[in-house]
């Protein structure tokens, strides 16, 4: 792309850009904990050498009546994006608690819209090493893409392939939607969509021709109306059980994380119970939330909450292209089931029901078209998600082997996903170097002590591990 030339932002990325509100900012926040010290100068040099090979990280966002564009930041300054931070510990506060408090503060602090929407804050002298707090706006990329980006800046990381933009390439949505959304629709999916009229199918067809102007036209108004009607199908979902975790957030963010669980033990539980790793981990999450509510005087028996789970909709080898290419699937978590084995099988049934579902495609279509609606209309569409949802939950695979950065071993890392609308809870699961780690981001008003939930993950996992070890395995006699 020529210096200073504008590149149109895709429709779904525009939706994420405009999804910021007073209580939830659409930033992915992460932290790297390095075992040995790394200087701010070294981090800046590595980021300039590796990260800036992705052109998006040199570009700022320019909004206009038609949406938004990516334009080169003529005033780009690496020091602005990689500042030195300071960890100010309060009385009685550990280094980890101080870092968690800083991450929460940064999660609620907007990025400067005059410059590229990302920042790496370097915290020197953290637990004998260095911590990096990373913030990247969701309009730049989704979690899967950002994992690929972060791996590329580690020692020995690969540069992104040279991108050749076709002269006739439209704004980035059309070809992808045509290939990945329209063509794979099965007869069953088409019939399922047909239950709610033909609005979604026509909206997807319109999205596959982004060169046709829609905004401000009568056709855009009709398309917006159809999408509003299709999105209303989400209202058919049963309401979440009321809990203290659902309500109106106040915008103050708190984060927490736990020590990694051994991945081989998670696999052992899955084998013993004939479940997937995801089933095991999501069951632990449901158990930890239910236990937290129970200990605070709430009775979760018979209750369920819904978590929106991102579903990747593109090949992993295309992640370097950045942008957002995922749908959302509503997963019901059985927080009221106290028996850990019964609960893991309940999760397995719910996960099986989501396989082959058209709902992630519906969510992607809604997000895509909402990116072209006026802000109040977009908020109304997205409000349907938050009304039916207590949490956002994501599970991202990291490197299987320990990574290093500027010669320092990356001993632990975590990230937190943003929540839209009035959703106040985000659960993150990250596998890395033989371990699996849980992270939580919560709104202060709805969950003032997220560490109390995180601390229960280990206990829920240990219960499942013990029960799995007691069960007869394939080929073993019962007694």
DRENDO-1510 file (C-alpha; in Angstrom, 1 decimal, always signed):
<recs>
REC; n; res; u; v; w
REC; 1; UNK; +0.0; +0.0; +0.0 .
REC; 2; UNK; +1.3; +3.4; -0.9 .
REC; 3; UNK; +2.5; +5.8; +1.8 .
REC; 4; UNK; -0.5; +7.7; +3.1 .
REC; 5; UNK; -3.1; +5.7; +1.0 .
REC; 6; UNK; -6.3; +4.8; +2.8 .
REC; 7; UNK; -7.5; +1.2; +3.1 .
REC; 8; UNK; -11.2; +0.6; +3.8 .
REC; 9; UNK; -11.9; -1.1; +7.1 .
REC; 10; UNK; -14.0; -4.2; +6.7 .
REC; 11; UNK; -17.6; -4.1; +8.0 .
REC; 12; UNK; -17.2; -6.5; +10.8 .
REC; 13; UNK; -14.0; -4.8; +12.0 .
REC; 14; UNK; -15.9; -1.5; +11.9 .
REC; 15; UNK; -18.6; -3.1; +14.1 .
REC; 16; UNK; -15.9; -3.9; +16.7 .
REC; 17; UNK; -14.4; -0.4; +16.4 .
REC; 18; UNK; -17.8; +1.2; +17.2 .
REC; 19; UNK; -18.7; -1.3; +19.9 .
REC; 20; UNK; -16.8; +0.7; +22.6 .
REC; 21; UNK; -19.2; +2.1; +25.3 .
REC; 22; UNK; -18.9; +3.7; +28.7 .
REC; 23; UNK; -18.5; +0.4; +30.6 .
REC; 24; UNK; -16.8; -1.9; +28.1 .
REC; 25; UNK; -13.9; -1.1; +25.8 .
REC; 26; UNK; -13.2; -3.5; +22.9 .
REC; 27; UNK; -9.6; -4.1; +23.8 .
REC; 28; UNK; -7.8; -7.4; +24.1 .
REC; 29; UNK; -5.6; -7.1; +27.1 .
REC; 30; UNK; -2.7; -9.5; +27.8 .
REC; 31; UNK; +0.3; -9.9; +30.0 .
REC; 32; UNK; +3.7; -11.6; +29.4 .
REC; 33; UNK; +5.8; -12.5; +32.4 .
REC; 34; UNK; +9.5; -12.9; +31.5 .
REC; 35; UNK; +11.8; -14.9; +33.7 .
REC; 36; UNK; +14.8; -12.5; +33.4 .
REC; 37; UNK; +15.0; -8.7; +32.8 .
REC; 38; UNK; +14.5; -7.1; +29.4 .
REC; 39; UNK; +15.1; -3.4; +28.9 .
REC; 40; UNK; +12.5; -1.0; +27.4 .
REC; 41; UNK; +15.0; -0.2; +24.6 .
REC; 42; UNK; +15.2; -3.9; +23.7 .
REC; 43; UNK; +11.5; -4.3; +23.6 .
REC; 44; UNK; +11.1; -1.2; +21.4 .
REC; 45; UNK; +13.8; -2.6; +19.0 .
REC; 46; UNK; +12.1; -6.0; +18.7 .
REC; 47; UNK; +8.6; -4.5; +18.3 .
REC; 48; UNK; +9.9; -2.1; +15.6 .
REC; 49; UNK; +11.6; -4.9; +13.8 .
REC; 50; UNK; +8.9; -7.6; +14.0 .
REC; 51; UNK; +5.5; -6.2; +14.8 .
REC; 52; UNK; +5.7; -3.3; +12.4 .
REC; 53; UNK; +6.0; -5.8; +9.5 .
REC; 54; UNK; +2.3; -6.1; +9.9 .
REC; 55; UNK; +1.2; -2.8; +8.2 .
REC; 56; UNK; -1.9; -2.6; +10.4 .
REC; 57; UNK; +0.2; -1.7; +13.4 .
REC; 58; UNK; +1.5; +1.5; +11.7 .
REC; 59; UNK; -2.0; +2.6; +10.8 .
REC; 60; UNK; -4.4; +4.8; +12.7 .
REC; 61; UNK; -8.2; +4.7; +12.2 .
REC; 62; UNK; -10.0; +7.5; +10.3 .
REC; 63; UNK; -13.7; +7.5; +10.7 .
REC; 64; UNK; -16.2; +9.1; +8.2 .
REC; 65; UNK; -19.8; +9.0; +7.4 .
REC; 66; UNK; -19.4; +5.7; +5.4 .
REC; 67; UNK; -17.5; +3.9; +8.1 .
REC; 68; UNK; -13.8; +3.9; +8.7 .
REC; 69; UNK; -10.5; +3.5; +7.0 .
REC; 70; UNK; -6.9; +2.5; +7.9 .
REC; 71; UNK; -4.4; +5.3; +7.1 .
REC; 72; UNK; -0.7; +5.6; +7.7 .
REC; 73; UNK; +0.2; +7.4; +11.0 .
REC; 74; UNK; +2.5; +10.1; +9.7 .
REC; 75; UNK; +3.4; +10.9; +13.4 .
REC; 76; UNK; +4.2; +7.3; +14.4 .
REC; 77; UNK; +6.5; +7.1; +17.4 .
REC; 78; UNK; +7.6; +3.7; +18.8 .
REC; 79; UNK; +8.1; +5.2; +22.2 .
REC; 80; UNK; +4.5; +6.2; +22.4 .
REC; 81; UNK; +3.4; +2.6; +21.8 .
REC; 82; UNK; +6.1; +1.0; +23.9 .
REC; 83; UNK; +6.2; +3.1; +27.0 .
REC; 84; UNK; +8.0; +2.3; +30.3 .
REC; 85; UNK; +5.5; +1.5; +33.0 .
REC; 86; UNK; +5.7; +1.6; +36.8 .
REC; 87; UNK; +4.3; -0.9; +39.3 .
REC; 88; UNK; +3.3; +1.0; +42.3 .
REC; 89; UNK; +2.5; -1.5; +45.1 .
REC; 90; UNK; +0.1; -0.6; +47.8 .
REC; 91; UNK; +0.6; -1.5; +51.4 .
REC; 92; UNK; +0.3; -5.3; +51.9 .
REC; 93; UNK; +0.0; -5.9; +48.1 .
REC; 94; UNK; +2.1; -8.5; +46.4 .
REC; 95; UNK; +3.8; -7.9; +43.0 .
REC; 96; UNK; +1.2; -10.1; +41.3 .
REC; 97; UNK; -1.7; -8.2; +42.9 .
REC; 98; UNK; -0.1; -4.9; +41.9 .
REC; 99; UNK; +0.3; -6.2; +38.3 .
REC; 100; UNK; -3.3; -7.4; +38.3 .
REC; 101; UNK; -4.6; -4.0; +39.5 .
REC; 102; UNK; -2.6; -2.3; +36.7 .
REC; 103; UNK; -4.0; -4.6; +34.0 .
REC; 104; UNK; -7.5; -3.9; +35.3 .
REC; 105; UNK; -6.9; -0.1; +35.1 .
REC; 106; UNK; -5.5; -0.4; +31.6 .
REC; 107; UNK; -8.4; -2.5; +30.5 .
REC; 108; UNK; -10.7; +0.4; +31.4 .
REC; 109; UNK; -8.5; +3.1; +29.8 .
REC; 110; UNK; -9.1; +4.0; +26.1 .
REC; 111; UNK; -6.3; +3.9; +23.6 .
REC; 112; UNK; -5.4; +7.2; +21.9 .
REC; 113; UNK; -7.6; +7.3; +18.7 .
REC; 114; UNK; -5.2; +9.7; +17.0 .
REC; 115; UNK; -2.6; +6.9; +16.6 .
REC; 116; UNK; -2.6; +3.1; +16.0 .
REC; 117; UNK; -4.8; +1.4; +18.5 .
REC; 118; UNK; -2.2; -0.7; +20.4 .
REC; 119; UNK; +0.3; -0.4; +23.2 .
REC; 120; UNK; +3.0; -2.5; +24.9 .
REC; 121; UNK; +3.7; -1.2; +28.4 .
REC; 122; UNK; +7.0; -2.5; +29.8 .
REC; 123; UNK; +7.2; -3.1; +33.6 .
REC; 124; UNK; +10.8; -3.6; +34.6 .
REC; 125; UNK; +11.8; -5.4; +37.8 .
REC; 126; UNK; +8.8; -7.6; +38.1 .
REC; 127; UNK; +9.5; -10.8; +40.1 .
REC; 128; UNK; +13.1; -10.8; +39.1 .
REC; 129; UNK; +12.3; -10.3; +35.4 .
REC; 130; UNK; +10.1; -8.1; +33.3 .
REC; 131; UNK; +6.3; -7.9; +32.6 .
REC; 132; UNK; +4.7; -6.7; +29.4 .
REC; 133; UNK; +1.1; -5.5; +29.4 .
REC; 134; UNK; -0.3; -5.6; +25.9 .
REC; 135; UNK; -3.4; -3.8; +24.7 .
REC; 136; UNK; -4.7; -4.2; +21.2 .
REC; 137; UNK; -8.1; -3.0; +20.0 .
REC; 138; UNK; -10.4; -5.7; +18.7 .
REC; 139; UNK; -10.9; -3.9; +15.4 .
REC; 140; UNK; -7.3; -4.8; +14.4 .
REC; 141; UNK; -7.7; -8.6; +14.9 .
REC; 142; UNK; -9.3; -11.4; +16.8 .
REC; 143; UNK; -7.7; -13.6; +19.4 .
REC; 144; UNK; -6.5; -16.4; +17.0 .
REC; 145; UNK; -4.8; -13.8; +14.7 .
REC; 146; UNK; -3.2; -12.0; +17.6 .
REC; 147; UNK; -1.7; -15.3; +18.9 .
REC; 148; UNK; +0.0; -15.7; +15.6 .
REC; 149; UNK; +1.2; -12.0; +15.8 .
REC; 150; UNK; +2.6; -12.5; +19.3 .
REC; 151; UNK; +4.4; -15.6; +18.3 .
REC; 152; UNK; +6.0; -13.8; +15.4 .
REC; 153; UNK; +7.7; -11.3; +17.7 .
REC; 154; UNK; +9.2; -14.0; +20.0 .
REC; 155; UNK; +12.8; -15.2; +19.4 .
REC; 156; UNK; +12.9; -17.0; +16.1 .
REC; 157; UNK; +9.4; -15.9; +15.1 .
REC; 158; UNK; +8.4; -15.8; +11.5 .
REC; 159; UNK; +7.6; -12.7; +9.6 .
REC; 160; UNK; +4.2; -12.5; +8.0 .
REC; 161; UNK; +4.0; -13.4; +4.3 .
REC; 162; UNK; +4.4; -10.5; +1.9 .
REC; 163; UNK; +0.8; -9.4; +1.2 .
REC; 164; UNK; -0.1; -8.7; -2.3 .
REC; 165; UNK; -3.3; -6.7; -2.4 .
REC; 166; UNK; -5.2; -7.2; -5.6 .
REC; 167; UNK; -6.1; -4.1; -7.5 .
REC; 168; UNK; -9.7; -5.0; -7.6 .
REC; 169; UNK; -10.0; -6.3; -4.1 .
REC; 170; UNK; -12.9; -4.7; -2.2 .
REC; 171; UNK; -13.1; -3.8; +1.4 .
REC; 172; UNK; -12.1; -7.2; +2.7 .
REC; 173; UNK; -15.5; -8.7; +3.5 .
REC; 174; UNK; -16.9; -9.8; +0.2 .
REC; 175; UNK; -14.6; -12.6; -1.0 .
REC; 176; UNK; -14.3; -14.0; +2.5 .
REC; 177; UNK; -18.0; -14.0; +3.1 .
REC; 178; UNK; -18.7; -15.6; -0.3 .
REC; 179; UNK; -16.2; -18.4; +0.2 .
REC; 180; UNK; -16.5; -19.1; +3.9 .
REC; 181; UNK; -20.1; -18.3; +4.7 .
REC; 182; UNK; -22.3; -18.5; +1.6 .
REC; 183; UNK; -20.9; -21.5; -0.2 .
REC; 184; UNK; -20.6; -23.9; +2.8 .
REC; 185; UNK; -24.2; -23.5; +3.9 .
REC; 186; UNK; -25.7; -26.9; +3.9 .
REC; 187; UNK; -29.3; -27.7; +3.2 .
REC; 188; UNK; -30.0; -28.2; +6.8 .
REC; 189; UNK; -28.5; -24.8; +7.7 .
REC; 190; UNK; -30.4; -23.1; +4.9 .
REC; 191; UNK; -33.7; -24.6; +6.2 .
REC; 192; UNK; -32.8; -23.5; +9.8 .
REC; 193; UNK; -32.2; -20.0; +8.5 .
REC; 194; UNK; -35.4; -20.2; +6.6 .
REC; 195; UNK; -37.3; -20.6; +9.8 .
REC; 196; UNK; -36.7; -17.0; +10.5 .
REC; 197; UNK; -37.4; -15.8; +6.9 .
REC; 198; UNK; -35.0; -15.1; +4.2 .
REC; 199; UNK; -33.6; -11.9; +5.7 .
REC; 200; UNK; -30.3; -13.4; +6.8 .
REC; 201; UNK; -29.6; -15.1; +3.5 .
REC; 202; UNK; -30.3; -11.9; +1.6 .
REC; 203; UNK; -28.2; -10.0; +4.1 .
REC; 204; UNK; -25.3; -12.4; +3.5 .
REC; 205; UNK; -25.8; -12.0; -0.2 .
REC; 206; UNK; -25.6; -8.3; +0.1 .
REC; 207; UNK; -22.5; -8.5; +2.2 .
REC; 208; UNK; -20.8; -10.6; -0.6 .
REC; 209; UNK; -21.0; -7.6; -2.9 .
REC; 210; UNK; -19.4; -4.8; -0.8 .
REC; 211; UNK; -18.7; -2.8; -4.0 .
REC; 212; UNK; -22.4; -2.0; -4.1 .
REC; 213; UNK; -23.1; +1.1; -2.0 .
REC; 214; UNK; -25.5; +0.4; +0.8 .
REC; 215; UNK; -25.2; +3.0; +3.5 .
REC; 216; UNK; -27.7; +5.8; +3.3 .
REC; 217; UNK; -29.6; +4.0; +0.5 .
REC; 218; UNK; -33.1; +2.6; +0.7 .
REC; 219; UNK; -31.6; -0.9; +0.2 .
REC; 220; UNK; -29.4; -0.4; +3.3 .
REC; 221; UNK; -32.5; +0.6; +5.3 .
REC; 222; UNK; -34.2; -2.5; +4.1 .
REC; 223; UNK; -31.2; -4.7; +4.8 .
REC; 224; UNK; -30.8; -3.1; +8.3 .
REC; 225; UNK; -34.5; -3.9; +9.0 .
REC; 226; UNK; -34.1; -7.5; +7.9 .
REC; 227; UNK; -31.0; -7.9; +10.1 .
REC; 228; UNK; -32.9; -6.4; +13.0 .
REC; 229; UNK; -35.6; -9.0; +12.4 .
REC; 230; UNK; -33.1; -11.8; +12.1 .
REC; 231; UNK; -31.3; -10.7; +15.2 .
REC; 232; UNK; -34.6; -10.7; +17.1 .
REC; 233; UNK; -34.5; -14.5; +16.7 .
REC; 234; UNK; -31.9; -14.4; +19.5 .
REC; 235; UNK; -34.7; -13.2; +21.7 .
REC; 236; UNK; -36.2; -16.8; +21.4 .
REC; 237; UNK; -33.3; -17.9; +23.6 .
REC; 238; UNK; -34.3; -18.5; +27.2 .
REC; 239; UNK; -33.2; -15.8; +29.6 .
REC; 240; UNK; -30.2; -16.4; +31.7 .
REC; 241; UNK; -30.8; -17.4; +35.3 .
REC; 242; UNK; -30.5; -14.2; +37.4 .
REC; 243; UNK; -27.3; -14.1; +39.4 .
REC; 244; UNK; -25.2; -11.4; +41.0 .
REC; 245; UNK; -22.9; -11.6; +38.0 .
REC; 246; UNK; -25.5; -10.1; +35.7 .
REC; 247; UNK; -26.6; -6.5; +35.8 .
REC; 248; UNK; -25.4; -3.0; +35.0 .
REC; 249; UNK; -21.6; -2.7; +35.0 .
REC; 250; UNK; -19.8; +0.4; +36.3 .
REC; 251; UNK; -16.8; +0.2; +34.0 .
REC; 252; UNK; -14.1; -0.4; +36.6 .
REC; 253; UNK; -12.3; -3.6; +35.5 .
REC; 254; UNK; -10.5; -6.2; +37.7 .
REC; 255; UNK; -8.5; -9.1; +36.4 .
REC; 256; UNK; -7.2; -12.3; +37.9 .
REC; 257; UNK; -5.4; -15.4; +36.8 .
REC; 258; UNK; -4.3; -18.8; +38.3 .
REC; 259; UNK; -1.2; -20.9; +38.1 .
REC; 260; UNK; -1.2; -23.3; +35.1 .
REC; 261; UNK; -2.8; -26.7; +35.3 .
REC; 262; UNK; -0.8; -29.6; +33.8 .
REC; 263; UNK; -2.2; -30.3; +30.3 .
REC; 264; UNK; -1.4; -34.0; +30.4 .
REC; 265; UNK; -3.7; -34.3; +33.5 .
REC; 266; UNK; -6.5; -32.5; +31.6 .
REC; 267; UNK; -6.1; -35.0; +28.8 .
REC; 268; UNK; -6.1; -37.8; +31.3 .
REC; 269; UNK; -9.5; -36.6; +32.7 .
REC; 270; UNK; -10.9; -36.4; +29.2 .
REC; 271; UNK; -9.8; -39.9; +28.4 .
REC; 272; UNK; -11.2; -41.3; +31.6 .
REC; 273; UNK; -14.5; -39.6; +31.1 .
REC; 274; UNK; -14.6; -39.9; +27.3 .
REC; 275; UNK; -14.8; -36.2; +27.0 .
REC; 276; UNK; -12.9; -33.5; +25.2 .
REC; 277; UNK; -10.3; -31.2; +26.8 .
REC; 278; UNK; -12.8; -28.4; +26.2 .
REC; 279; UNK; -15.5; -30.2; +28.0 .
REC; 280; UNK; -13.3; -30.7; +31.0 .
REC; 281; UNK; -12.1; -27.0; +31.1 .
REC; 282; UNK; -15.6; -25.5; +30.6 .
REC; 283; UNK; -17.0; -27.8; +33.3 .
REC; 284; UNK; -14.3; -26.5; +35.7 .
REC; 285; UNK; -15.3; -23.0; +34.8 .
REC; 286; UNK; -19.0; -23.7; +35.5 .
REC; 287; UNK; -18.1; -25.4; +38.8 .
REC; 288; UNK; -16.0; -22.5; +39.9 .
REC; 289; UNK; -18.7; -19.9; +39.2 .
REC; 290; UNK; -21.3; -22.0; +40.9 .
REC; 291; UNK; -19.1; -22.5; +43.9 .
REC; 292; UNK; -18.4; -18.8; +44.1 .
REC; 293; UNK; -22.1; -18.0; +44.1 .
REC; 294; UNK; -22.9; -20.6; +46.7 .
REC; 295; UNK; -20.3; -19.3; +49.1 .
REC; 296; UNK; -21.8; -15.8; +48.8 .
REC; 297; UNK; -25.2; -17.0; +49.9 .
REC; 298; UNK; -26.8; -17.5; +46.5 .
REC; 299; UNK; -28.3; -20.9; +45.6 .
REC; 300; UNK; -27.2; -21.9; +42.1 .
REC; 301; UNK; -29.1; -25.2; +42.1 .
REC; 302; UNK; -31.1; -25.6; +38.9 .
REC; 303; UNK; -29.5; -22.4; +37.4 .
REC; 304; UNK; -27.7; -22.0; +34.1 .
REC; 305; UNK; -25.9; -19.0; +32.6 .
REC; 306; UNK; -25.0; -18.4; +29.0 .
REC; 307; UNK; -21.6; -17.6; +27.7 .
REC; 308; UNK; -20.9; -16.4; +24.2 .
REC; 309; UNK; -18.1; -18.5; +22.8 .
REC; 310; UNK; -16.1; -17.3; +19.8 .
REC; 311; UNK; -16.0; -19.8; +16.9 .
REC; 312; UNK; -13.1; -19.5; +14.5 .
REC; 313; UNK; -14.3; -19.2; +10.8 .
REC; 314; UNK; -11.1; -19.2; +8.9 .
REC; 315; UNK; -8.0; -21.4; +8.3 .
REC; 316; UNK; -5.3; -21.0; +10.9 .
REC; 317; UNK; -2.7; -20.4; +8.1 .
REC; 318; UNK; -4.6; -17.2; +7.2 .
REC; 319; UNK; -4.4; -15.7; +10.7 .
REC; 320; UNK; -1.6; -13.4; +9.6 .
REC; 321; UNK; -4.0; -11.4; +7.6 .
REC; 322; UNK; -5.5; -10.0; +10.8 .
REC; 323; UNK; -9.0; -8.7; +11.0 .
REC; 324; UNK; -11.9; -10.5; +12.7 .
REC; 325; UNK; -13.1; -13.8; +11.2 .
REC; 326; UNK; -15.2; -15.5; +13.9 .
REC; 327; UNK; -18.8; -16.1; +14.9 .
REC; 328; UNK; -20.3; -16.4; +18.3 .
REC; 329; UNK; -22.1; -19.4; +19.7 .
REC; 330; UNK; -24.2; -19.3; +22.9 .
REC; 331; UNK; -23.0; -22.0; +25.3 .
REC; 332; UNK; -25.1; -22.7; +28.4 .
REC; 333; UNK; -23.0; -23.4; +31.5 .
REC; 334; UNK; -24.7; -25.7; +34.1 .
REC; 335; UNK; -23.5; -23.7; +37.2 .
REC; 336; UNK; -26.2; -25.4; +39.3 .
REC; 337; UNK; -24.9; -28.9; +39.0 .
REC; 338; UNK; -22.7; -29.6; +42.0 .
REC; 339; UNK; -21.7; -33.2; +41.0 .
REC; 340; UNK; -18.5; -32.7; +38.8 .
REC; 341; UNK; -19.0; -35.8; +36.7 .
REC; 342; UNK; -22.7; -35.0; +36.0 .
REC; 343; UNK; -21.6; -31.4; +35.2 .
REC; 344; UNK; -18.9; -32.4; +32.7 .
REC; 345; UNK; -21.4; -34.6; +30.8 .
REC; 346; UNK; -23.9; -31.8; +30.8 .
REC; 347; UNK; -21.3; -29.6; +29.2 .
REC; 348; UNK; -20.4; -32.3; +26.7 .
REC; 349; UNK; -24.1; -32.5; +25.6 .
REC; 350; UNK; -24.3; -28.7; +25.2 .
REC; 351; UNK; -21.1; -28.6; +23.2 .
REC; 352; UNK; -22.4; -31.4; +20.9 .
REC; 353; UNK; -25.6; -29.4; +20.3 .
REC; 354; UNK; -23.5; -26.4; +19.0 .
REC; 355; UNK; -21.5; -28.5; +16.5 .
REC; 356; UNK; -22.8; -27.8; +13.0 .
REC; 357; UNK; -24.9; -24.9; +14.3 .
REC; 358; UNK; -25.6; -22.0; +12.0 .
REC; 359; UNK; -25.6; -19.6; +15.0 .
REC; 360; UNK; -22.0; -18.4; +14.6 .
REC; 361; UNK; -22.8; -17.5; +11.0 .
REC; 362; UNK; -25.8; -15.6; +12.1 .
REC; 363; UNK; -23.7; -13.8; +14.7 .
REC; 364; UNK; -21.1; -12.9; +12.1 .
REC; 365; UNK; -23.7; -11.6; +9.7 .
REC; 366; UNK; -25.3; -9.5; +12.4 .
REC; 367; UNK; -21.9; -8.0; +13.3 .
REC; 368; UNK; -21.0; -7.4; +9.7 .
REC; 369; UNK; -24.1; -5.5; +8.8 .
REC; 370; UNK; -24.3; -3.7; +12.2 .
REC; 371; UNK; -21.0; -2.2; +11.3 .
REC; 372; UNK; -22.8; -0.1; +8.7 .
REC; 373; UNK; -25.8; +0.8; +10.9 .
REC; 374; UNK; -25.9; +4.1; +12.8 .
REC; 375; UNK; -24.6; +3.8; +16.4 .
REC; 376; UNK; -28.0; +3.6; +18.1 .
REC; 377; UNK; -29.1; +0.9; +15.8 .
REC; 378; UNK; -25.9; -1.1; +16.2 .
REC; 379; UNK; -26.2; -0.8; +20.0 .
REC; 380; UNK; -29.8; -2.1; +19.8 .
REC; 381; UNK; -28.6; -5.1; +17.8 .
REC; 382; UNK; -25.7; -5.9; +20.1 .
REC; 383; UNK; -27.9; -5.3; +23.1 .
REC; 384; UNK; -29.7; -8.6; +22.2 .
REC; 385; UNK; -26.5; -10.4; +22.8 .
REC; 386; UNK; -25.8; -8.9; +26.2 .
REC; 387; UNK; -29.4; -9.4; +27.4 .
REC; 388; UNK; -29.1; -13.1; +26.9 .
REC; 389; UNK; -25.5; -13.5; +28.1 .
REC; 390; UNK; -23.7; -13.4; +31.4 .
REC; 391; UNK; -20.2; -13.9; +30.2 .
REC; 392; UNK; -17.9; -14.1; +27.2 .
REC; 393; UNK; -15.7; -17.2; +27.2 .
REC; 394; UNK; -12.8; -18.1; +24.9 .
REC; 395; UNK; -10.3; -20.9; +24.7 .
REC; 396; UNK; -7.1; -20.1; +22.7 .
REC; 397; UNK; -4.2; -22.5; +22.0 .
REC; 398; UNK; -0.8; -21.1; +22.6 .
REC; 399; UNK; +2.7; -22.6; +21.7 .
REC; 400; UNK; +3.3; -26.1; +23.0 .
REC; 401; UNK; +6.9; -25.3; +23.8 .
REC; 402; UNK; +8.2; -22.5; +26.0 .
REC; 403; UNK; +8.9; -19.3; +24.0 .
REC; 404; UNK; +11.5; -16.6; +24.7 .
REC; 405; UNK; +11.5; -12.9; +24.0 .
REC; 406; UNK; +14.7; -10.9; +23.7 .
REC; 407; UNK; +16.6; -13.8; +25.2 .
REC; 408; UNK; +14.3; -14.1; +28.2 .
REC; 409; UNK; +12.1; -17.1; +28.7 .
REC; 410; UNK; +8.4; -16.4; +28.7 .
REC; 411; UNK; +7.5; -18.2; +31.8 .
REC; 412; UNK; +3.8; -17.3; +32.0 .
REC; 413; UNK; +1.2; -15.4; +30.0 .
REC; 414; UNK; -2.4; -14.5; +30.1 .
REC; 415; UNK; -5.0; -12.5; +28.1 .
REC; 416; UNK; -8.5; -11.3; +28.6 .
REC; 417; UNK; -11.3; -10.9; +26.1 .
REC; 418; UNK; -13.5; -7.8; +26.0 .
REC; 419; UNK; -17.3; -8.0; +26.7 .
REC; 420; UNK; -19.8; -6.1; +24.7 .
REC; 421; UNK; -22.9; -4.2; +25.8 .
REC; 422; UNK; -23.5; -4.7; +29.5 .
REC; 423; UNK; -21.8; -8.1; +29.9 .
REC; 424; UNK; -19.6; -7.9; +32.9 .
REC; 425; UNK; -17.6; -11.1; +32.9 .
REC; 426; UNK; -15.0; -12.6; +30.6 .
REC; 427; UNK; -13.4; -16.0; +31.0 .
REC; 428; UNK; -10.2; -16.8; +29.2 .
REC; 429; UNK; -8.5; -20.2; +28.8 .
REC; 430; UNK; -5.0; -20.4; +27.4 .
REC; 431; UNK; -2.8; -23.4; +26.8 .
REC; 432; UNK; +0.9; -22.8; +26.8 .
REC; 433; UNK; +4.1; -25.0; +27.2 .
REC; 434; UNK; +2.3; -28.0; +28.7 .
REC; 435; UNK; +0.0; -26.0; +30.9 .
REC; 436; UNK; -3.5; -24.7; +30.8 .
REC; 437; UNK; -4.3; -21.4; +32.5 .
REC; 438; UNK; -7.6; -19.6; +33.4 .
REC; 439; UNK; -8.0; -15.9; +33.5 .
REC; 440; UNK; -10.9; -13.7; +34.4 .
REC; 441; UNK; -11.8; -10.1; +33.8 .
REC; 442; UNK; -14.8; -8.7; +35.7 .
REC; 443; UNK; -16.7; -5.5; +36.3 .
REC; 444; UNK; -16.2; -4.2; +39.8 .
REC; 445; UNK; -19.9; -3.7; +40.5 .
REC; 446; UNK; -20.9; -7.2; +39.4 .
REC; 447; UNK; -17.9; -9.2; +40.7 .
REC; 448; UNK; -15.6; -7.2; +43.0 .
REC; 449; UNK; -13.4; -10.2; +43.8 .
REC; 450; UNK; -12.6; -12.2; +40.6 .
REC; 451; UNK; -9.7; -13.9; +42.2 .
REC; 452; UNK; -12.2; -15.7; +44.4 .
REC; 453; UNK; -13.6; -17.4; +41.3 .
REC; 454; UNK; -10.2; -18.1; +39.8 .
REC; 455; UNK; -9.0; -19.7; +43.0 .
REC; 456; UNK; -11.8; -22.3; +42.7 .
REC; 457; UNK; -10.6; -23.6; +39.3 .
REC; 458; UNK; -7.9; -25.7; +40.9 .
REC; 459; UNK; -10.3; -27.3; +43.4 .
REC; 460; UNK; -12.8; -28.2; +40.7 .
REC; 461; UNK; -10.1; -29.6; +38.5 .
REC; 462; UNK; -8.7; -31.7; +41.4 .
REC; 463; UNK; -12.2; -33.2; +42.0 .
REC; 464; UNK; -12.5; -34.3; +38.4 .
REC; 465; UNK; -9.0; -35.7; +38.3 .
REC; 466; UNK; -9.6; -37.8; +41.4 .
REC; 467; UNK; -12.9; -39.1; +40.1 .
REC; 468; UNK; -11.4; -39.9; +36.7 .
REC; 469; UNK; -8.5; -41.8; +38.2 .
REC; 470; UNK; -11.0; -43.9; +40.2 .
REC; 471; UNK; -13.0; -44.9; +37.1 .
REC; 472; UNK; -12.3; -48.1; +35.2 .
REC; 473; UNK; -10.5; -47.4; +31.9 .
REC; 474; UNK; -11.0; -49.1; +28.7 .
REC; 475; UNK; -10.1; -52.8; +28.9 .
REC; 476; UNK; -10.1; -52.8; +32.7 .
REC; 477; UNK; -12.4; -55.1; +34.8 .
REC; 478; UNK; -14.9; -53.5; +37.1 .
REC; 479; UNK; -13.9; -55.6; +40.1 .
</recs>
